[in-house]
Structures are given as structure tokens and as C-alpha cells.
Amino acid sequence: MTSAESFCSTSFDYVIIGGGTAGLALAARLSEDPNIVVGVLEAGEHIHEMPEVSVPGMMGQALGNPKVDWAFSTVEQPAVLNRKIFSPRGKGVGGTSALNFLVYQRASEEDYNAVEALGNPKWNWKDTFLKYLMQVETYVPPTDPEIANDPHIGYTTDYHGTNGAVKASFSAWFNDHHAKFMDALLNMGVPINRDTGNGRNIGASVGPISVDPATMTRSHAATAYYTPNADRTNLILLTGAHVTKILLETPPGEPVVATGVEFSKDSQKFTVRPKLEIILSAGTFQTPQILELSGIGRTDVLTQHGIKTILDLPVGENLQDHLTLPFIHEISKDSATFDSLRDPAVLEQQLTLYKTEKKGLLAGSITAYGYLPSEKLFDSKDFLDLQKQILQDTTLTATPSLNKQSAILKKWLPDPNHAQIELLQFPFFLSFGPLPERQEGKVYHSIMIIGLHPLSRGSVHIKSADPFSSPEIDPRYFSNPADLEYMVSGVKFVRKLMRTEPYASAGCKMYDPPEKSAETNEDLSDDEIRDWCRTRVISIFHPIGTAAMMPKDDGGVVDSSLKVYGTKNLRVVDASIIPMEMSTHPQAAVYAIAEKASDIIKAARA
């Protein structure tokens, strides 16, 4: 085990702050050159054996565990009844890739092309994202004949990698109503999409997950990028190291130079000084926190906390996140769900099946998805009214970048090939958030309704100069009313789904929200659905954008080489650089960004 003293005495070429999704991928790639020495500072620990992390069927159970989760919360959100919304982030080797729900999806081609349109040459689907998304993964086709022959799956190696670090596969267990959910979507006019990785994610689909079927365990940054390379003498990881600031020098008339990283371990302060670059991979909430603690950020924010401004940049602005609503419903009592594992006898049986055959509930995950465009969510009149409201919207006008984002979003909203709402069929009662009690003897599914392109923008900033204090996270959820209207449309769509065959024959009975209004005993009105949305909405944990990669004049923090504006040798490589939310879960894209970053950094050294 590396000591802090030994770490600081090492002659590093690069020091990476954060041993998470992007940081470990980048470290592994940079250390491929045996002549380059890479150090990684991680505040959490390396948890080698935790079933809640590694076992697919236990996905989500590590959320809130202080060993592996920072377990942040937002400030009170006025538009959602002043609730503070739980906002987990991975803490420990592997970061959030060790905490998430295993979803390994891709956005549409247009989502990736928007990154280039916002001022980043070559950061598009064809030149960058497809190449690196394929480079990240080893796609493992299903071997179980029943799953391999599922008519909803049609992945090919035309769009999927065969030699990458992260294993992408399909769940080894499909819930009893998987096909009924998919076919009901088809009967509602949503086409089957047999490969959402081809640049077009619209439709009903079976989604891949980040699981290695050889071991039937989670494939994440620690297992995919760090463990196979942990014996490299030029890759050194120090855990339990909480970074407090980046040391910066300001030569007259020249770019700012990042000279070192100050961190705390075991209540002692240390400094490490790399020869070439410092790379910040602390994530959407903590990357801006560290930048601000170091003197890079908005002058008004830094002055408020007694920090001298070295570079005035809009750090922490442009925060975006995906919101979700868990639509909980009863299904037939003979259905197997992950809730079955609450029964000790069932759990023991399933543990034996998992250990001996790598099958059963514990080998399972989420399988069925629906990506829906506006035309499937609204009738023509309601959408015209909403579109008129959005076209007249002026909330995204504060910076040139927001104007550009607004123009892109307004183009996407009526596009029949661009998803605005995602549905996930969760085969269990989703148990976090302000939910009602489950009723004993009932069996539940939850359909997660996710808004994919929020118009609301928020911020994350330090709330004190104390580096051990949590950042102040204010996503301003539903501050743009169009985001609420899209969620309402998603709820109304799922209510129709409940009554559509063959899913209706799964014994569907609406539970939360209820089928009928308590006031009128009629179907819920739009206003009642809005009220329910404000009460129930939570984050699906996809924050991005707080160190946005955009032109400086547009409000960017880093340029298209991921270098912080005004610096010589400080880069950001994590989800915070993504300038606009994509119509998917960000895990795969973050890995791809790290892979591309390694090539950028290697080229700069050549």
C-alpha cells in the first residue's frame, strides 16, 4: 500500500485528481507508456468485495452508503415543494461507475453532434464519440438461447467494440413482463429498436448493461481499468486522499501554471508536484468545488468566501440533470421481482443459483426501455401550445452558449426522431424518494419516467472555504415550466400503457399515482398530475455541465482540448465538461471522453 510520503516523493509526469469513471480510464491509458509516471489521488477507499456493488441484482443498494457514496443533497428546490433532492456521487475507487444502475446506453447521433455545434471541432458522433465508445467496450453477445433469440435484440459489431476494457452485455435474467412491456409500446406506435447504439436511440429496446458475464459481476472503472493494470510500477494510486486545492502560479503575461496538488490524508497535509500536467476528474459537483477552492471561478463567489481570484471563469454554472418519476403499479402476484429477495428463503435460493450457475434474479438487471419523441407524448393541440410557449421562452438567454443550447433544444423538441422522455421498466418497488408504503402481499413494478432534455439550468458552488464542506448544489429543478409539462406527458403516456395489451394483462393496477382522483373518482386531471409530479420527482443522478467545454466567450470553462482557459497545464476530464444533457445515461460517454482525453494529452506531449 502506498503511503502519502512515498506518493509525494515520486516524480510524476501527471497527477489525476479523482479515481472514478473518467480518472481511472485516463490513468490506465496514460500509463501504457512505461516511461510516463501517473499518480491518482482518490478521497475514498478501494472496496474490493461489496456485493451491493458487484452483484448485478443488488444494483442501487450501495446508494447512500458512506463507504462508497458522498450522498449529497441539493438545496431546497422551490418548484418541487422546497424538497432537498438526494444526489449521490461515487466515493472510492471506481467512482459513480460502481454505484449506478448498470445502464450502458448511448444517445442519438444528434446529441453528440451538438457538442461540436457548441464550439468544439471534431467532437461529434462520426469523428469522436462512435470511435471512442467502441474503443471503451467489449460487447459480449448473450449465450442463453432464450435471450440470444429475443426478437427485440439485434446488436452487431458494426457499432460495438470487441476489445475494450468495459464489458457490455445483456441481463442474464428477464423479468416475467419484459416482453409484454415492449410489445405494449409497439402497440402504442413506438417502433422496436434492435440496436440503440447505432446513433438512433428512439423506440422500444433492450438495453445493455455494464456486467462481465464471465464473472457475472459489475464491470466498472476499478475492475476494467485499474485492477488489470494495478501492478504497473508507473501507475500509483493513493486512496483516502482528500484534495483541498490546486497550487497555481501566475507568471506575468503568461498562462497560469498548475504546480502542485495539496491534499489531506489521515488529518495530515501533503503536496505533490507533477512535472507535466494536473488533470481534474472529480466529477460534476466536486470538480467546480476544487477549482473554486484553488482560485478559479466567478469572482463574486470566490470573494464571498475570502478566496483570491486567479482566473475569473463561470465555474459551477450550467448545471443540468435528468429528473425521474417512479410510476409504481401492482402486477400479478405470481411475478418474480427483485423485491422477492426480501424473503430470506428466496434470497438463499437465489444466492446459491447465482454462485453455482451465474443465473437467476441476482444475475439480472433492467432490461426494457422506451425512448419517446414529442409526437408520442402530446396530442397535436397540446404540443402546439407547449411549443409556442417554448419558442417564446427567454430563460436560456444569459450567455451566448445558453442561446445556442436553446436553439438546439427548440429544434429537437418537435423532431420525431429525437427522444424527449425515456421509460425504464424496473421490476421492483423503487424504494428511495418520498414514496408511499408498499402493501404486504402485493407485487410491484416501477416504470421510471425520465426527462431527457431539461431546459432548467442551475449551479454548484462552494458554500465555504472549508474543503471538507459539501458544495452547494442548486439544479433549480422545474424552474423552466416546460420540464414539468414533459414529465406530465410522460405520466399520461404510462397511464395509457397500463391499459394497453399485452402489458395490461400482467395484472397492472396503478398504485402511485393512483388511477382515480380522490376528489372526483375520475381519472386524474392534468393539474392533479402536476401536483403529483412536484411531490414525487427525484433525480436519476446524471449531473453534467459545470466546467463546460465551450468557447470562453460563450461561457466555457475548458477548451476543446479540455484545458482550463488561461492555464498552461490544467485539464478537466469528467462529466462536468459535457455542455448539454444527452438523451441517455452518461456512463458510456464519460468513458469515451476519458479515452479521447488520453489521445489529446499524448499528442500534446509528442
N, C-alpha and C positions, 0 to 999 in steps of 0.2 A: 504494500500500500504506500502510495506516495505521500510524503509529508509536505506541509506548506513550505518549510525551509528548503527542501530539495527542489520543489517546484520553482520557487523564486530564484534559485541559483542556476537553473537550466537556461541555456542560451537558445531561446525560442525564436523562430522566424515569425510565427503567427500565434497570437493568443485569441481564442474564441470564447466569448462570454455567453454561456448557456449550453448545456449538454442535452438539448432537446431534439425535436424533429429535424430542424434545419442544421443546428450546430454540429450534431454528430455526423450527419451526412457530409457536411462540408469538411469536417476534420478528417474523416476517412479518405476522402478524395485528395485533399492536400497532402496527406501523409503517405500517399502512394509513392511519392518521390522520397527515397531513403535519405537524401541529403537535406531534406526540409524537415524541421522540427516544429511540431504543432502542440500547443497546450490548450486544454479545455478546462474552464472553471465552471463548476456546477454547484448551485446552492443546496440542492437536495442530495440524497444518498443514492447508492446503487443497490436497489432492491432486487435481489436475484430470484427469489422464489415468493411470489404472491399470487395465489390462484385468482384473486379478483382482477389481476392484470393479465395473466397469461391464458386463462381458460376462456374460450370464446363465449360460452353460455353464461358466464358471470360478468359480461361486459357491463360497465356502468357502476358496478358495486364498489369500485375504489373511489368514486367521486365523493369529495368531502373528507376523505381520509388524510389527516395532516402529514402522514408519512410521504404521500405522493401527490398531494394537491394543495396549492396555495389557497384554494377555497375563498376566492374574493367574492365580494358582493358590490353591486352598483350603489350609488347614492339613491335616495328616494326618486322615483320616476313619476312625475305628476300625472302623465297621461295614462298610467296604469294603477291608479288609486294610491299613489305615493308608496308603492311597494319597492323594497330593495330586492333586486333580482340576483339570484345566485349565479356566479360567474367563475367556474373552476378553471384552473390552469395547471398543467403538469409540473410537478416539483420532483426532481430526481432524474436519473439517467434515462433518457428516452422522452422526457417531457410529456406533452399532451398526446403524443402518439401512443403512450402507454395507458392513457386514461379514456380515450374516445370510444365510440360505439362501433369501431372497426370498419366503418363505411369507407370504401375506397373507390369513389366515383369521380367522374370528370364533368367539367362544364361543357357548354357549347363552344364551337369554334369562334363565334362572335364574342363570347366573353373574353377569350384570350386575345383576340384581335383588338379589343377595347384597350388593353394595356398599352399596346403600341399607339393607338389613336390618341391616348392621353399624353403622348410626347416621349415614348420610349422606343426608338428604332429597333426593329428586328424582334421585339418582344411580342411575337404573335404566335398563332397556332402552328403555322407551317414551318417557320424558321426556328422556333424555340420550344414551345410547350410540347408539341407532339414528340419531338426528338427526345427531350429530357424525361417526359412522362414514360416513354418506352424504356429509356435507359435506367430509370429507377427500379422497374419491376421485373419480376419473373412471374408471368402468368401461368398458373397451373390449372389445366382443364380438369373438370370433375371426372373421377373414375367410377363412381357409383352409377350404374346404368340408368337408374331411375332419374337421377339428377342430370346426367350427361344427355339424356334424351328428352329433357324438358323442352317443350316447343317454344318456350319464351327465351331461351338462351342461344346465342349464335356468335360468341366471341371468336375472333381469329387473330393470328399473329400479324395480320396487316397493320393492326393498330396497337398491339400489345407486345411488351418486351418478353424476352425469354432468358435473359442473363443478368437481370438486375438484382439489387440487394434485398428489396422488399418483395415478399411473396404475396401475390394476389390470387385469390381462389374464390370458390363459392361455398356457402354454408353446407356442412355435411348433414344438416337436418332442416327440412322444410316443414313449416307448421301445417296443420291439417287444412287450413283455409287459404293457403298461399295461392293456389290456382284459382279458387273462386274469387278472390280479391282481384287478381289480374284479369280474369275473364269478365268480371263485372265492369271494370274500367273499359275494356274493349266494347262491351255492350252500351256503354255511355259515349262511345265515339272517340275514345282515346286509343290510338293505334299501339300495337305491340312493337317495342323497340328491342331487338335481339342483341344489340351491342351499343351501349350508350357511350363507349369510349372512342367512337369514330368522329367526334366533333358535332354530333347531333344527339342531344340527350332527351329530346321531347318524347313523351309517350310512356306506356307502362313497361316496366323492365324488371329483370332480376339483377340485383346489384352485387358486384364482387366485394370481398372483404379482405382486410389485411391479416390473413391467417396462413400459416405454413401447414399445409395438410400432412406433411411428413411427420410432424410432431403434434399436430392439431393444437397449436398454441399461437398466440398473437405474434405477428411479425411487426416489430416496431423499430424505432431508430436504434435502441440499445442492442436488440438481437440481430438486426440486419446490418448495421454499420459499425457498431463499436465492438461487440463480442468477437466477431471473426477477425478483428484487427487489434485486439487488446494487447497482443504480445509484441506489437511493433515498438521498438525502443524509441522511435521518433514521434510517437503519439502518446501523450501523457495527460491523463485525466485526474483532476483534483476535485473531490466531492466535498460537500459541507462548506463550500467557499462562497460566501455571500458578497458579491461585488458592491462596493459602496460608491465608487466613482472612477471615471477615466481621467488620467492625468493629461493635460493639454498644454502645449507651449505655443506661443504666438510670435513667431519671428516677424519683424517689421516688413510689411509689404509682401509677405509670403503666406501660403496656406497654413492653417493651424496644423500642428503636428501632435498626434496622439503618441505619447511617450511611454505610458505605462498604465497598469490597472491596479487600483487599490481594492483590497478585499479583506474580509474578516473571516477567520476560521478559529473555532474554539475560543472566541472572545479576544483573539489577538489580531492586530492589524498587520497586513503584509502588502508588499508591492512587487509586481512582476513587470519586467520591461522587455518586450519583444523587439527584434531588430527591424522587422518589416511593417507588419500591419496588426491592427486590433480590429476584430470583427465582432459585432454585437448581434447575438442571436437569442435574445432574452424574451422575445415574444411581444405581442401587440400591446400588452399592458406594461411590461417591465422594461422593454427597450426604451420607450419615451421617458420612463422614470429615471433610468440610468443616464440618459442624455441630459436631462434637466439637472440632475444632481451634479453633473460634470460641467455645467455652464452653457449647454447648448439647448436653446428653446426660446419661447416667447419671453421677451424682456419683462413684460408685466408680471408674468407668472414667476419668473426667477427672482425679481426684485421683491416680490411679496414674501419670499422665504429667505431673503438675505444672501442670495447666490449671485455672484458677479456674472454678467452675460459675456460669454466669449464669442458665441455665434448666435445671432437672432434668427431663428427659424421656427416655422409653425409646427414644432414637435407636439405630438399628442392630439392634434386636430384630425378631422376627417374620420373619426371612429365610426365604423359600421359593424352591424352584427345581424345574424339571422335570428328571427323570433319564431317560436313554435307554439302550437296549441295541441295538447293531448286530448283527442276526441275518444273518450272511453266508452266502450259498449260491451254488453254481455254477448257471449256466444254460447253455442251448445255445450252442455255440461260435460260431455264426454271428450272434449277437446283437450289435447295436451298443450300446455303453455309453460313458459319459464316460471310462472307462479307455482306450478306443480312442485318445484324444487323446495318450496316452503315445508312440504311434508317430509319429515326425516326419513321415512321408509323409501319414498320416491328418490330423495337425494342420494341415499346409499346405493340404491339400484342403479341410478344414472352415473354415479361416480365409478362403479365397477364397470359399467358399459364403456365409459369414456376411457378409463385406464387400460382396459383389455382390448377394445376394438376401435377406439377413437370414433365412436358413434354416439348417437343419442342427443338429448337436449343440451348437454354441456359442450357438445361439438357444434352446436347451432348458433345462429345469429339472425340478424334481419335479412330478409330475402326479397321482399316485394316493394316496388317503388312506383310512383306515378309522377311524371313531370308535366305540368299542365300550363298551357298558354292562356291568355286572357279570354279568348273566344270560347273556351270550355268552362269558364268561371262566371261569366256575366251574360245576361240577355243583351241584345243589341242596344236597347234604350239606356239601360243602366250603365253600360260601358261607355256609351257616347257621353253621358252626363259626367262620369268619372274622368274620362279622357279630357273633356273640356276643362274640368277643374284642374287637372294635372298640367295641361298646356298653359294655363294661366298662372300656375304656381311660380312664386318668386323666392321660395325659401332657399333654393340652391343657386344663389347669385353672389355670395360673399366674395368668392375668388374666381379667377379665370378657370381654374380646374373644376370648381363646382358647376360653373356654366357649361363646361364641356361634358361633365358627367350627366347633367340634367338633359342635355341634348341627346346623349346616347340612350338614356333611360326612356325618354319620351318616344324615341324611335322603336325601342324594343317592346314597349307596352302593348301595342296592337299587333305585333308580329306573331302570326300563327305558329311559327317555328321556334319561338323563344319562350322558355318556361318562366312563369312568374310564381307558381306555387308548386311545392313538392309534397307528396304524400309518402309516408313510410308506414308500413304495416308492422307494428310492434306486437308480438304475441305474448303480451303480459300487461298488467295494470301498472301504468307508469307511476312511480311512487315518489317523485320529488316535485316540489311546487305546491301551491295551495289547493290541493285536491281533496275531494270527499273521501270518506272512508269506504274501503271495499267491503262488500257484504259477504259474509261467510256462506259457502255453498254455491256461490256464483263463480263463473269463469269469464275472464275478461280479455279483450284485446284493446290496444290503443292505436289509433291512427294519428300519427304526428302530421300536423299541417304546418308547413314551413314557408314563410315569405322569403322569396329568393332575392328580390332587388329592392331593398328598402330605400326610401327617399329621405328618411331621417338621418341626421348626422349628429354625432356627439363628440366627446373628447375624453382623454385621460391625462391627468397631470399629477404632479406631486402635491401632497397636502401639507407637507412639512419638509424641512431639510434633513430629517431623520431617514437614512437609507433603509432602516428596518421597518418603517411605517408603510402600510399598504398604499398604493396610489388611489387617487380619487377618480372613480370610473363613472362617467355620465354619458351613456349612449343616447339619451333623450328619446327613448323608445316611443313610437307613435306620435312624436312631435309633428310629423307630417301626417295629416289625417288619411292620406291615400294608403298608407301602410295598414291602417286599421281596416279600411274598406276591402283590401285584398284578403286579409285574414277572414273577414266576414264572408267573402265569396267562397273561400276555401271550406268554411264550416258548412255553408249551404250545399256545396258540391258533395261533401261527405254525407250529409243527411240524405241526399238523393242516392248515394252509393249504398247506404244501409238498406234501401228499399229496392235495389236493383239485383236481379238474379245474375249469376248464381250465389253472390255473396249473401243476399237476403236469406237464403236457405241454410246459412251457417248458424241460424238462430239469433241473428242480430237483434239486439234491443238497446236502444240508446239509453245511456246512463248519465253521462256528463259531457256535453249538455243534455238535458232531458228532451224527450220527444215533444212533450206538450208544455205549454206555459202554465205555471201555477195560478196565474191570474185569470186566464181566459179558457183554459183547457183546449186551446187551439195550438197549431204549430207556432213555434217561436217567431216573433216578429223580428225584423232587421234590428230594431233598437234593442230588443232583448238579447239578440246575438252579440251586438256590440258590447253591451254591458257584461255579458259572459266572457267575451274576449279580454276585456280590460281586467277582469278578475283572475283569469286563468293563464294568460300568456306568460311564457318564460323564454329564456334564451336557449338555443340549441348549441351555443358555445362556439361560434365561428367569428370572433372579432378580428378585424383587419384594418389597415389603412392609416395607422397613427405615425408612421415615418414614411409617408407615401413617396413612391418612385414617380416623380413628375418633374417637369421643368421648374426651376426655382421661382420664376416669375409667376407660375401658376399655383404656387403654394406647396411645392415639393420640398422634401427633406433630403432625399437622396437622388442622385442622377441615375442614368440607365446602366452605369457600371456599379451601382449600389453604394457609391461613395457619398458620404455625408457632405453636402455643399459647404465649401470653404475649408475643407480639410484635405490633407495630403494622404493620409493613410488610415482613415477610419471608415469602415463599411458597416452596413446593416444587411443581414441575411436572415429573414424570417417573415412571418405573415404580415408584419406591420408595413412592409413595403408595397403590398398589393393595393393599388389605388382605388379599386371599386369592387364591391362584393360580386362574386360569381354565382352562377346558378347551380351550385353543387357544394359538397363538403370539401373543405380546403386541404385536407391532409396530403393528397397526391400532388397538388400544385406546390405546396411548401417544399416537399422533397425535390421537385423539379427545379424550383428556384435555387435550392442549395447546390444541385448538380451543375446548373448553369453558372452559378457564382464561382464554383471551383475552376471552371474553364476561364472565366474572366480574370480571376486572380492569377492563375498560372500564366495566362497570356501577358499580364502586366509585368510579370517577373522575367519573362523571356527576353 
